[in-house]
Amino acid sequence: MPATLFQPRVLIALVLLIAGCALSISAWQGPADAMLMPRIVLALWCTVALFVLIGEVVSRLSVETMTFSPLLLLMAAVLTSAIATAWLGFVISALPVVALTLWLFRIRRPLPLVLGTLVIAGGLWFLFHHVLLIRLPAMLTSGAI
C-alpha cells in the first residue's frame, strides 16, 4: 500500500497542501486588517488541496491508473506566481497563470489566447490598483522598471 501512494499526483497534492498550510500559518501571524483576504484565499487553497489529496489517495487505493489533473498544475502555477510576485511584480507574474487558465479552458487559438491574457491580467491590475485602491507590487521591484 505505501508504494502505491508514492505517485506524482499524490506527492504534488501533498506538497501543495504543506505549502498552503505553511503560508497560511505565516499569514495568521501577521496584522489583522490587511490580511483578511489572503487568509481566506489560503484557507480555500488548503481545503482544495486537502480534497485533492484525499481524492488521489482514495483513487490510488482502488485503481492503478495514471492520469494528469489540470487542477494540480493550475494550483502549482498559482503558488509559483504568488511567490514570484515579490520579485517580478503582479502583471508579469500573472500573465503565465492567466494564459495557462485560458489554455485549460480550451482557448487554443493564438489571437484570443494572447488578447484574453492581456485583457484579464491588465483588468485585474486595473481593478485592484484603481477601483479597489489596493496597491500591487511594481513590475520589477529590483528597480529596472
KEMI-613977 format. One record per residue: residue number from 1; x, y, z of N, C-alpha, C in turn. Coordinates in steps of 0.001 Angstrom, whole numbers, plus 524288, in hexadecimal, padded with zeros to 5 digits. Example, Ala and Ser with C-alpha at 12.3 -4.5 7.8 and 13.67 -1.06 7.14 Angstrom:
residues 2
{num->1, n_x->83386, n_y->7E9C6, n_z->81E78, ca_x->8300C, ca_y->7EE6C, ca_z->81E78, c_x->83390, c_y->7F31C, c_z->81E78}
{num->2, n_x->83232, n_y->7F736, n_z->81BA8, ca_x->83566, ca_y->7FBDC, ca_z->81BE4, c_x->83264, c_y->8001E, c_z->81EBE}
//
This chain:
residues 145
{num->1, n_x->8031C, n_y->7FB54, n_z->80000, ca_x->80000, ca_y->80000, ca_z->80000, c_x->80351, c_y->804FB, c_z->80000}
{num->2, n_x->8076C, n_y->80591, n_z->80332, ca_x->80A74, ca_y->80A68, ca_z->80310, c_x->80D0B, c_y->80B51, c_z->7FDC3}
{num->3, n_x->80E6B, n_y->8072C, n_z->7FAF1, ca_x->810E3, ca_y->807E9, ca_z->7F5DA, c_x->80D16, c_y->80A4F, c_z->7F1F3}
{num->4, n_x->80812, n_y->80931, n_z->7F281, ca_x->80450, ca_y->80B65, ca_z->7EED9, c_x->8033C, c_y->81126, c_z->7EFF5}
{num->5, n_x->80473, n_y->81307, n_z->7F49B, ca_x->8036F, ca_y->8187C, ca_z->7F5ED, c_x->807CE, c_y->81C1C, c_z->7F427}
{num->6, n_x->80C49, n_y->819FB, n_z->7F2A8, ca_x->810A0, ca_y->81D3C, ca_z->7F0DC, c_x->81031, c_y->81E24, c_z->7EAFF}
{num->7, n_x->80BD9, n_y->82032, n_z->7E953, ca_x->80ADE, ca_y->82191, ca_z->7E3EC, c_x->80B76, c_y->82779, c_z->7E358}
{num->8, n_x->80CB5, n_y->82960, n_z->7DEB4, ca_x->80D8F, ca_y->82F02, ca_z->7DE09, c_x->808DE, c_y->83259, c_z->7DF96}
{num->9, n_x->80424, n_y->830B8, n_z->7DE4C, ca_x->7FF93, ca_y->833E0, ca_z->7DF8E, c_x->7FEB3, c_y->83433, c_z->7E571}
{num->10, n_x->7FFA2, n_y->82FE6, n_z->7E829, ca_x->7FEFC, ca_y->82FE7, ca_z->7EDD5, c_x->80323, c_y->83363, c_z->7F05C}
{num->11, n_x->807EA, n_y->832F5, n_z->7EE84, ca_x->80C24, ca_y->8361F, ca_z->7F0BC, c_x->80B64, c_y->83BED, c_z->7EF93}
{num->12, n_x->80990, n_y->83D41, n_z->7EADC, ca_x->80895, ca_y->842BD, ca_z->7E994, c_x->8043F, c_y->844E8, c_z->7ECFE}
{num->13, n_x->80010, n_y->841ED, n_z->7EDB5, ca_x->7FBC5, ca_y->843B5, ca_z->7F10D, c_x->7FDAB, c_y->8446E, c_z->7F6AE}
{num->14, n_x->800FF, n_y->840F7, n_z->7F889, ca_x->80314, ca_y->8416B, ca_z->7FDD0, c_x->80697, c_y->8463A, c_z->7FE59}
{num->15, n_x->809DC, n_y->8473C, n_z->7FA7D, ca_x->80D48, ca_y->84BD0, ca_z->7FA98, c_x->80A12, c_y->850D9, c_z->7FA73}
{num->16, n_x->80600, n_y->850F7, n_z->7F729, ca_x->802AD, ca_y->8559B, ca_z->7F6EB, c_x->7FFCB, c_y->85679, c_z->7FC0B}
{num->17, n_x->7FE1C, n_y->85252, n_z->7FE9A, ca_x->7FB82, ca_y->852D2, ca_z->803A5, c_x->7FF46, c_y->854E0, c_z->807C8}
{num->18, n_x->803F8, n_y->852CE, n_z->807E3, ca_x->807D8, ca_y->85482, ca_z->80BBC, c_x->80964, c_y->85A35, c_z->80AC5}
{num->19, n_x->80A30, n_y->85BAA, n_z->805C5, ca_x->80B96, ca_y->86118, ca_z->8048C, c_x->8072E, c_y->864CD, c_z->80603}
{num->20, n_x->80263, n_y->86357, n_z->804D6, ca_x->7FDF2, ca_y->866A3, ca_z->80640, c_x->7FD5D, c_y->86741, c_z->80C1A}
{num->21, n_x->7FE20, n_y->862FC, n_z->80EF7, ca_x->7FDBC, ca_y->86342, ca_z->814B0, c_x->8021F, c_y->86697, c_z->816FC}
{num->22, n_x->806DB, n_y->86614, n_z->814DD, ca_x->80B39, ca_y->8693A, ca_z->816D6, c_x->80A4B, c_y->86F0A, c_z->815CD}
{num->23, n_x->80870, n_y->87057, n_z->8111E, ca_x->80738, ca_y->875CF, ca_z->80FF3, c_x->802AA, c_y->877BE, c_z->81339}
{num->24, n_x->7FEE6, n_y->87457, n_z->81440, ca_x->7FA6B, ca_y->875D7, ca_z->8176B, c_x->7FC08, c_y->876F7, c_z->81D09}
{num->25, n_x->7FF90, n_y->873D2, n_z->81F13, ca_x->80171, ca_y->874AB, ca_z->8246C, c_x->8043F, c_y->879EF, c_z->824CD}
{num->26, n_x->8077E, n_y->87B2E, n_z->820E8, ca_x->80A30, ca_y->88036, ca_z->82117, c_x->8065F, c_y->884BE, c_z->8204A}
{num->27, n_x->8023F, n_y->883FE, n_z->81D41, ca_x->7FE67, ca_y->88827, ca_z->81C6C, c_x->7FB38, c_y->8892B, c_z->82157}
{num->28, n_x->7FA12, n_y->88517, n_z->82456, ca_x->7F6F8, ca_y->885D2, ca_z->8291A, c_x->7FA1A, c_y->88876, c_z->82D69}
{num->29, n_x->7FF46, n_y->888CA, n_z->82CD0, ca_x->80277, ca_y->88B65, ca_z->830B8, c_x->8036E, c_y->89121, c_z->82F63}
{num->30, n_x->8016B, n_y->892EE, n_z->82AE3, ca_x->80231, ca_y->8984B, ca_z->82933, c_x->7FE03, c_y->89BE5, c_z->82B58}
{num->31, n_x->7FDEE, n_y->8A0B7, n_z->82958, ca_x->7F9F8, ca_y->8A47B, ca_z->82B18, c_x->7F481, c_y->8A2C4, c_z->8297E}
{num->32, n_x->7F0B0, n_y->8A45C, n_z->82C81, ca_x->7EB60, ca_y->8A26F, ca_z->82BAF, c_x->7E872, c_y->8A553, c_z->82766}
{num->33, n_x->7E973, n_y->8AA54, n_z->8269F, ca_x->7E62A, ca_y->8AD59, ca_z->82316, c_x->7E720, c_y->8AC38, c_z->81D52}
{num->34, n_x->7EBEE, n_y->8AC1E, n_z->81B9C, ca_x->7ED10, ca_y->8AB75, ca_z->8160E, c_x->7ED7B, c_y->8A5C0, c_z->8146A}
{num->35, n_x->7ED54, n_y->8A235, n_z->81802, ca_x->7EE41, ca_y->89CB8, ca_z->816BD, c_x->7E947, c_y->8997D, c_z->81676}
{num->36, n_x->7E4B2, n_y->89BE7, n_z->8167D, ca_x->7DFE3, ca_y->898DD, ca_z->81672, c_x->7DF3A, c_y->895D7, c_z->8115D}
{num->37, n_x->7DFCB, n_y->89861, n_z->80CEC, ca_x->7DF0C, ca_y->895BE, ca_z->807EB, c_x->7E32D, c_y->8918B, c_z->806FD}
{num->38, n_x->7E844, n_y->8928F, n_z->807EA, ca_x->7EC0D, ca_y->88E4E, ca_z->80749, c_x->7EAF7, c_y->889AD, c_z->80AEA}
{num->39, n_x->7E8FF, n_y->88AB0, n_z->80F85, ca_x->7E7B2, ca_y->88662, ca_z->8130E, c_x->7E335, c_y->8831D, c_z->810ED}
{num->40, n_x->7DF53, n_y->885A0, n_z->80EB7, ca_x->7DAEA, ca_y->882CB, ca_z->80C75, c_x->7DCBF, c_y->87F95, c_z->807C4}
{num->41, n_x->7DFF4, n_y->881EB, n_z->8046A, ca_x->7E1E8, ca_y->87F2A, ca_z->7FFD2, c_x->7E547, c_y->87A81, c_z->8016A}
{num->42, n_x->7E8A2, n_y->87B36, n_z->80543, ca_x->7EBE9, ca_y->876E3, ca_z->80700, c_x->7E8B8, c_y->8729A, c_z->80994}
{num->43, n_x->7E497, n_y->873FB, n_z->80C5E, ca_x->7E131, ca_y->86FFE, ca_z->80EA5, c_x->7DE7B, c_y->86CDD, c_z->80A5B}
{num->44, n_x->7DCAE, n_y->86F93, n_z->80643, ca_x->7DA56, ca_y->86CCF, ca_z->801D0, c_x->7DE66, c_y->86970, c_z->7FF05}
{num->45, n_x->7E320, n_y->86B81, n_z->7FE7B, ca_x->7E76B, ca_y->86894, ca_z->7FC12, c_x->7E852, c_y->86372, c_z->7FEF9}
{num->46, n_x->7E8C8, n_y->863C1, n_z->80425, ca_x->7E9C5, ca_y->85F10, ca_z->8074A, c_x->7E53B, c_y->85B46, c_z->806F2}
{num->47, n_x->7E075, n_y->85D3F, n_z->806CC, ca_x->7DBEB, ca_y->859D5, ca_z->80666, c_x->7DBE1, c_y->856EE, c_z->80131}
{num->48, n_x->7DCD6, n_y->859BD, n_z->7FCE9, ca_x->7DCF2, ca_y->8573A, ca_z->7F7C6, c_x->7E168, c_y->8534A, c_z->7F77B}
{num->49, n_x->7E5FE, n_y->854B9, n_z->7F973, ca_x->7EA74, ca_y->85123, ca_z->7F95F, c_x->7E955, c_y->84C48, c_z->7FCA3}
{num->50, n_x->7E6A6, n_y->84CEC, n_z->8010F, ca_x->7E54A, ca_y->84874, ca_z->8044A, c_x->7E17B, c_y->844E1, c_z->80177}
{num->51, n_x->7DD90, n_y->8472B, n_z->7FEDD, ca_x->7D9DA, ca_y->843F4, ca_z->7FBE6, c_x->7DC83, c_y->8411B, c_z->7F767}
{num->52, n_x->7E018, n_y->843C3, n_z->7F4B7, ca_x->7E2F1, ca_y->84145, ca_z->7F072, c_x->7E64E, c_y->83CD4, c_z->7F28D}
{num->53, n_x->7E8F0, n_y->83DBC, n_z->7F6F6, ca_x->7EC2F, ca_y->839AC, ca_z->7F953, c_x->7E8EA, c_y->834F6, c_z->7FAF3}
{num->54, n_x->7E480, n_y->835F2, n_z->7FD75, ca_x->7E118, ca_y->8319D, ca_z->7FF0D, c_x->7DF19, c_y->82EAC, c_z->7FA47}
{num->55, n_x->7DD7A, n_y->83190, n_z->7F645, ca_x->7DBA9, ca_y->82F04, ca_z->7F179, c_x->7DFE1, c_y->82BC9, c_z->7EEDF}
{num->56, n_x->7E49E, n_y->82DC5, n_z->7EECC, ca_x->7E8EF, ca_y->82AD5, ca_z->7EC71, c_x->7EA38, c_y->825EF, c_z->7EF8F}
{num->57, n_x->7EA4C, n_y->82665, n_z->7F4B1, ca_x->7EB75, ca_y->821D0, ca_z->7F7EB, c_x->7E73E, c_y->81DB5, c_z->7F73E}
{num->58, n_x->7E252, n_y->81F53, n_z->7F731, ca_x->7DE0C, ca_y->81B94, ca_z->7F67D, c_x->7DE57, c_y->8190A, c_z->7F121}
{num->59, n_x->7DF7F, n_y->81C24, n_z->7ED15, ca_x->7DFD2, ca_y->819DB, ca_z->7E7D7, c_x->7E490, c_y->8163E, c_z->7E750}
{num->60, n_x->7E8C8, n_y->8176D, n_z->7EA0E, ca_x->7ED69, ca_y->81410, ca_z->7E9CC, c_x->7EC74, c_y->80EE0, c_z->7EC96}
{num->61, n_x->7E94E, n_y->80EFC, n_z->7F094, ca_x->7E83A, ca_y->80A2A, ca_z->7F35D, c_x->7E498, c_y->8069E, c_z->7F049}
{num->62, n_x->7E162, n_y->808DE, n_z->7ECD9, ca_x->7DDA3, ca_y->805A3, ca_z->7EA08, c_x->7DF6E, c_y->80446, c_z->7E484}
{num->63, n_x->7E199, n_y->8080A, n_z->7E198, ca_x->7E2F4, ca_y->8071D, ca_z->7DC26, c_x->7E872, c_y->8092C, c_z->7DB28}
{num->64, n_x->7EB7B, n_y->80647, n_z->7D829, ca_x->7F0CA, ca_y->807CC, ca_z->7D6D3, c_x->7F100, c_y->809F0, c_z->7D140}
{num->65, n_x->7EF2A, n_y->80EA3, n_z->7D068, ca_x->7EF79, ca_y->8111A, ca_z->7CB4C, c_x->7F251, c_y->81646, c_z->7CBE2}
{num->66, n_x->7F551, n_y->817BB, n_z->7C7EF, ca_x->7F82B, ca_y->81CA7, ca_z->7C7F9, c_x->7F56F, c_y->82088, c_z->7C45A}
{num->67, n_x->7F331, n_y->82496, n_z->7C699, ca_x->7F0EF, ca_y->828CF, ca_z->7C392, c_x->7F311, c_y->82DF2, c_z->7C5AF}
{num->68, n_x->7F273, n_y->8320B, n_z->7C2B9, ca_x->7F488, ca_y->8371E, ca_z->7C42D, c_x->7F00B, c_y->83AAE, c_z->7C5B1}
{num->69, n_x->7F067, n_y->83D22, n_z->7CA33, ca_x->7EC57, ca_y->840A3, ca_z->7CC0A, c_x->7EDE8, c_y->84644, c_z->7CAE7}
{num->70, n_x->7EAC5, n_y->84917, n_z->7C7DD, ca_x->7EC13, ca_y->84E93, ca_z->7C6E1, c_x->7EB86, c_y->851FC, c_z->7CBB9}
{num->71, n_x->7E868, n_y->85048, n_z->7CF87, ca_x->7E7D1, ca_y->8535A, ca_z->7D44C, c_x->7ECF8, c_y->853B7, c_z->7D747}
{num->72, n_x->7EFD3, n_y->84F6F, n_z->7D78F, ca_x->7F4E2, ca_y->84F83, ca_z->7DA3E, c_x->7F8C3, c_y->8530B, c_z->7D765}
{num->73, n_x->7F8B4, n_y->852E1, n_z->7D242, ca_x->7FC28, ca_y->85642, ca_z->7CF31, c_x->7FAD2, c_y->85BFA, c_z->7D01B}
{num->74, n_x->7F5CA, n_y->85D3C, n_z->7D026, ca_x->7F424, ca_y->8629C, ca_z->7D0FB, c_x->7F56D, c_y->86474, c_z->7D686}
{num->75, n_x->7F4B8, n_y->8610E, n_z->7DA67, ca_x->7F609, ca_y->86284, ca_z->7DFC9, c_x->7FBE2, c_y->86384, c_z->7E05B}
{num->76, n_x->7FF14, n_y->86043, n_z->7DDE3, ca_x->804BE, ca_y->8610C, ca_z->7DE13, c_x->80647, c_y->8661F, c_z->7DB54}
{num->77, n_x->803B6, n_y->86755, n_z->7D6FE, ca_x->804E2, ca_y->86C35, ca_z->7D432, c_x->80350, c_y->870F7, c_z->7D76A}
{num->78, n_x->7FEDE, n_y->870BC, n_z->7DA0D, ca_x->7FD28, ca_y->8751A, ca_z->7DD4D, c_x->800E4, c_y->875E0, c_z->7E1E7}
{num->79, n_x->80299, n_y->87191, n_z->7E44E, ca_x->8064E, ca_y->871FB, ca_z->7E8A2, c_x->80B79, c_y->87456, c_z->7E6CC}
{num->80, n_x->80D60, n_y->87295, n_z->7E252, ca_x->81239, ca_y->874B7, ca_z->7E02F, c_x->81199, c_y->87A84, c_z->7DEE4}
{num->81, n_x->80D27, n_y->87BED, n_z->7DCB4, ca_x->80C28, ca_y->88166, ca_z->7DB6C, c_x->80BC5, c_y->884C3, c_z->7E056}
{num->82, n_x->80954, n_y->882B3, n_z->7E467, ca_x->808E5, ca_y->885AE, ca_z->7E949, c_x->80E3D, c_y->886AB, c_z->7EBB1}
{num->83, n_x->811A6, n_y->882E0, n_z->7EB5B, ca_x->816EE, ca_y->8838C, ca_z->7ED70, c_x->81A19, c_y->8873E, c_z->7E9FA}
{num->84, n_x->81967, n_y->886D4, n_z->7E4CC, ca_x->81C62, ca_y->88A17, ca_z->7E126, c_x->81A88, c_y->88FB7, c_z->7E109}
{num->85, n_x->815E4, n_y->890CF, n_z->7E309, ca_x->813D9, ca_y->89621, ca_z->7E2FC, c_x->81761, c_y->899E2, c_z->7E5FA}
{num->86, n_x->819F4, n_y->89803, n_z->7E9FD, ca_x->81D6B, ca_y->89B5F, ca_z->7ED11, c_x->82204, c_y->89D5A, c_z->7E9D7}
{num->87, n_x->823D0, n_y->89A50, n_z->7E60B, ca_x->82856, ca_y->89BDB, ca_z->7E2F5, c_x->826D2, c_y->89DFC, c_z->7DD9E}
{num->88, n_x->822E0, n_y->89BAB, n_z->7DB2C, ca_x->82172, ca_y->89D2E, ca_z->7D5DB, c_x->81D07, c_y->8A123, c_z->7D596}
{num->89, n_x->81A18, n_y->8A1BB, n_z->7D9CA, ca_x->81591, ca_y->8A51E, ca_z->7D9B0, c_x->810AC, c_y->8A20F, c_z->7D82B}
{num->90, n_x->80C2F, n_y->8A499, n_z->7D8AB, ca_x->80741, ca_y->8A1DB, ca_z->7D7D3, c_x->8064A, c_y->8A095, c_z->7D21B}
{num->91, n_x->806FC, n_y->8A461, n_z->7CEAB, ca_x->8057E, ca_y->8A39C, ca_z->7C936, c_x->808C8, c_y->89F62, c_z->7C6A4}
{num->92, n_x->80DE0, n_y->89F97, n_z->7C75B, ca_x->81147, ca_y->89BC7, ca_z->7C4D2, c_x->8105F, c_y->8964A, c_z->7C6FC}
{num->93, n_x->80F86, n_y->895C3, n_z->7CC0A, ca_x->80EAF, ca_y->89090, ca_z->7CE39, c_x->80924, c_y->88E92, c_z->7CD3F}
{num->94, n_x->80567, n_y->89201, n_z->7CC36, ca_x->80009, ca_y->8904E, ca_z->7CB32, c_x->7FF3C, c_y->88EA1, c_z->7C58C}
{num->95, n_x->8024E, n_y->8908D, n_z->7C1FB, ca_x->8018D, ca_y->88F40, ca_z->7BC74, c_x->801D7, c_y->88965, c_z->7BB55}
{num->96, n_x->805DD, n_y->88689, n_z->7BD2C, ca_x->805F9, ca_y->880E5, ca_z->7BC0B, c_x->8016F, c_y->87DED, c_z->7BE8D}
{num->97, n_x->7FFC0, n_y->87F89, n_z->7C32D, ca_x->7FB70, ca_y->87CCD, ca_z->7C5C9, c_x->7F65E, c_y->87D9E, c_z->7C2D2}
{num->98, n_x->7F56E, n_y->8825E, n_z->7C108, ca_x->7F0B1, ca_y->8836D, ca_z->7BE03, c_x->7F0E0, c_y->88074, c_z->7B8D9}
{num->99, n_x->7F569, n_y->8806A, n_z->7B645, ca_x->7F5E8, ca_y->87D89, ca_z->7B154, c_x->7F505, c_y->877A9, c_z->7B22D}
{num->100, n_x->7F72E, n_y->87588, n_z->7B65F, ca_x->7F65A, ca_y->86FFF, ca_z->7B78E, c_x->7F09F, c_y->86EDD, c_z->7B8A8}
{num->101, n_x->7EE0F, n_y->87253, n_z->7BB82, ca_x->7E882, ca_y->87199, ca_z->7BCAF, c_x->7E546, c_y->871B1, c_z->7B7B0}
{num->102, n_x->7E65A, n_y->8755B, n_z->7B43F, ca_x->7E386, ca_y->87581, ca_z->7AF4D, c_x->7E4A8, c_y->870AD, c_z->7AC03}
{num->103, n_x->7E985, n_y->86EDC, n_z->7AC1D, ca_x->7EAF3, ca_y->86A1F, ca_z->7A93D, c_x->7E7F8, c_y->86568, c_z->7AB5F}
{num->104, n_x->7E77B, n_y->86511, n_z->7B088, ca_x->7E495, ca_y->860C0, ca_z->7B2DD, c_x->7DEB9, c_y->86126, c_z->7B1CD}
{num->105, n_x->7DCCF, n_y->865EA, n_z->7B0C8, ca_x->7D75D, ca_y->866A5, ca_z->7AF37, c_x->7D6A7, c_y->865CF, c_z->7A95F}
{num->106, n_x->7DA95, n_y->863AA, n_z->7A6D4, ca_x->7DA94, ca_y->8622D, ca_z->7A152, c_x->7DA4D, c_y->866D1, c_z->79D92}
{num->107, n_x->7DC8F, n_y->86B23, n_z->79F24, ca_x->7DD42, ca_y->86F82, ca_z->79B8A, c_x->7E2B9, c_y->86EDD, c_z->79955}
{num->108, n_x->7E322, n_y->86CB7, n_z->7949C, ca_x->7E831, ca_y->86B27, ca_z->7927A, c_x->7E9F8, c_y->86E87, c_z->78DEC}
{num->109, n_x->7E670, n_y->8717C, n_z->78B7B, ca_x->7E81A, ca_y->874C1, ca_z->78719, c_x->7EB78, c_y->87933, c_z->7892C}
{num->110, n_x->7EFA3, n_y->87A98, n_z->7865F, ca_x->7F36A, ca_y->87E5E, ca_z->78879, c_x->7F129, c_y->883C5, c_z->789A4}
{num->111, n_x->7EE1F, n_y->885F7, n_z->7860C, ca_x->7EC33, ca_y->88B46, ca_z->786DF, c_x->7E88E, c_y->88BB2, c_z->78B91}
{num->112, n_x->7E481, n_y->88869, n_z->78C1F, ca_x->7E142, ca_y->888C5, ca_z->790D8, c_x->7E449, c_y->88797, c_z->795DB}
{num->113, n_x->7E81C, n_y->88411, n_z->79585, ca_x->7EB3B, ca_y->882C6, ca_z->79A20, c_x->7EE71, c_y->88774, c_z->79BDF}
{num->114, n_x->7F117, n_y->88A0A, n_z->79847, ca_x->7F453, ca_y->88E8E, ca_z->799A3, c_x->7F0F2, c_y->89321, c_z->79B60}
{num->115, n_x->7ECC4, n_y->89448, n_z->79870, ca_x->7E962, ca_y->898A5, ca_z->799E7, c_x->7E6B2, c_y->897AD, c_z->79F1B}
{num->116, n_x->7E4D2, n_y->892EA, n_z->79FED, ca_x->7E24E, ca_y->891A1, ca_z->7A4E5, c_x->7E60E, c_y->89211, c_z->7A970}
{num->117, n_x->7EAD7, n_y->89040, n_z->7A8A1, ca_x->7EEC1, ca_y->89092, ca_z->7ACC4, c_x->7EFE9, c_y->8963D, c_z->7AE2F}
{num->118, n_x->7F0B7, n_y->8997D, n_z->7AA3E, ca_x->7F1F1, ca_y->89EF8, ca_z->7AB46, c_x->7ED54, c_y->8A1E6, c_z->7ADAD}
{num->119, n_x->7E8A0, n_y->8A0D8, n_z->7ABC5, ca_x->7E40B, ca_y->8A39B, ca_z->7ADCF, c_x->7E2DB, c_y->8A1E4, c_z->7B365}
{num->120, n_x->7E31B, n_y->89CD4, n_z->7B47C, ca_x->7E1D6, ca_y->89AF2, ca_z->7B9C2, c_x->7E601, c_y->89CA3, c_z->7BDB2}
{num->121, n_x->7EB07, n_y->89BE1, n_z->7BC6B, ca_x->7EF28, ca_y->89D6E, ca_z->7C017, c_x->7EF35, c_y->8A35B, c_z->7C0D5}
{num->122, n_x->7EEB4, n_y->8A64E, n_z->7BC8A, ca_x->7EE76, ca_y->8ABFB, ca_z->7BD06, c_x->7E98D, c_y->8ADC8, c_z->7BFD3}
{num->123, n_x->7E53B, n_y->8AB1D, n_z->7BEE4, ca_x->7E060, ca_y->8AC79, ca_z->7C191, c_x->7E0A5, c_y->8AB6B, c_z->7C760}
{num->124, n_x->7E329, n_y->8A71D, n_z->7C8D9, ca_x->7E3DB, ca_y->8A60E, ca_z->7CE6D, c_x->7E740, c_y->8AA37, c_z->7D0FA}
{num->125, n_x->7EB78, n_y->8ABB2, n_z->7CE45, ca_x->7EEC7, ca_y->8AFD1, ca_z->7D067, c_x->7EBB8, c_y->8B4E4, c_z->7D0F3}
{num->126, n_x->7E8B4, n_y->8B665, n_z->7CCDB, ca_x->7E59B, ca_y->8BB2B, ca_z->7CD11, c_x->7E19A, c_y->8BAEB, c_z->7D176}
{num->127, n_x->7DF13, n_y->8B669, n_z->7D20C, ca_x->7DB2F, ca_y->8B5C8, ca_z->7D62B, c_x->7DD9A, c_y->8B69D, c_z->7DB8E}
{num->128, n_x->7E1F4, n_y->8B3FA, n_z->7DC90, ca_x->7E463, ca_y->8B479, ca_z->7E1B4, c_x->7E6C5, c_y->8B9DC, c_z->7E283}
{num->129, n_x->7E988, n_y->8BBDC, n_z->7DE95, ca_x->7EC84, ca_y->8C0A5, ca_z->7DF42, c_x->7E918, c_y->8C589, c_z->7DF4F}
{num->130, n_x->7E549, n_y->8C5D8, n_z->7DBC3, ca_x->7E246, ca_y->8CAA5, ca_z->7DB37, c_x->7DCDF, c_y->8CA72, c_z->7DDAF}
{num->131, n_x->7DA48, n_y->8C5F2, n_z->7DD80, ca_x->7D4F8, ca_y->8C5AC, ca_z->7DF92, c_x->7D507, c_y->8C46C, c_z->7E56B}
{num->132, n_x->7D7CB, n_y->8C03D, n_z->7E6E0, ca_x->7D7F3, ca_y->8BEA8, ca_z->7EC60, c_x->7DC20, c_y->8C185, c_z->7EF83}
{num->133, n_x->7DF94, n_y->8C466, n_z->7ECD5, ca_x->7E3DA, ca_y->8C760, ca_z->7EF3D, c_x->7E77B, c_y->8C3F5, c_z->7F281}
{num->134, n_x->7E85F, n_y->8BF41, n_z->7F09F, ca_x->7EC2C, ca_y->8BBB2, ca_z->7F30B, c_x->7F112, c_y->8BBEA, c_z->7EFAD}
{num->135, n_x->7F52A, n_y->8BE22, n_z->7F1B5, ca_x->7F9F7, ca_y->8BEC9, ca_z->7EEB5, c_x->7FCBD, c_y->8B98F, c_z->7EE2D}
{num->136, n_x->7FDA6, n_y->8B805, n_z->7E957, ca_x->8004F, ca_y->8B325, ca_z->7E838, c_x->80621, c_y->8B439, c_z->7E764}
{num->137, n_x->8095A, n_y->8B025, n_z->7E7E0, ca_x->80F01, ca_y->8B101, ca_z->7E706, c_x->81018, c_y->8B316, c_z->7E194}
{num->138, n_x->81444, n_y->8B63C, n_z->7E127, ca_x->815CB, ca_y->8B87C, ca_z->7DC26, c_x->8176E, c_y->8B41E, c_z->7D86C}
{num->139, n_x->81859, n_y->8B595, n_z->7D381, ca_x->81988, ca_y->8B18B, ca_z->7CFAC, c_x->81E84, c_y->8AE92, c_z->7D0F3}
{num->140, n_x->822BB, n_y->8B146, n_z->7D1D2, ca_x->8278B, ca_y->8AEB4, ca_z->7D37D, c_x->82980, c_y->8B1A8, c_z->7D84C}
{num->141, n_x->82988, n_y->8AF1A, n_z->7DCC0, ca_x->82AE6, ca_y->8B1D0, ca_z->7E197, c_x->830C0, c_y->8B2A1, c_z->7E22D}
{num->142, n_x->833D7, n_y->8B09B, n_z->7DE8E, ca_x->8396E, ca_y->8B172, ca_z->7DEEA, c_x->83AE9, c_y->8B6EA, c_z->7DD04}
{num->143, n_x->83720, n_y->8B9F2, n_z->7DB4D, ca_x->83838, ca_y->8BF3F, ca_z->7D99B, c_x->838FA, c_y->8BFD1, c_z->7D3C5}
{num->144, n_x->83880, n_y->8BB91, n_z->7D0D0, ca_x->83947, ca_y->8BBE2, ca_z->7CB34, c_x->834DE, c_y->8BEDC, c_z->7C88E}
{num->145, n_x->8300C, n_y->8BE12, n_z->7CA6E, ca_x->82B82, ca_y->8C0CB, ca_z->7C82C, c_x->8286D, c_y->8C336, c_z->7CC90}
//
